[in-house]
């Protein structure tokens, strides 16, 4: 199935699960970028010219898209079925 047909055939529950997983993945990616920055500071604490790794939107959302895709592949069906049972 093509990606556009897959998106078009999603139901409300699946959109809701994808949205929640994306919000969770943004939080996870922001925390991982902060940890990467702390690790970089520990490695280069004496170097005055070391670069600081910032949480700009491109790495933040790029990493969160990858994380949300992995989370949806692992937990997506379970959460969609659970949400369908709660609604019905």
Beta strands, then each sheet from edge to edge (+ up, - down):
end
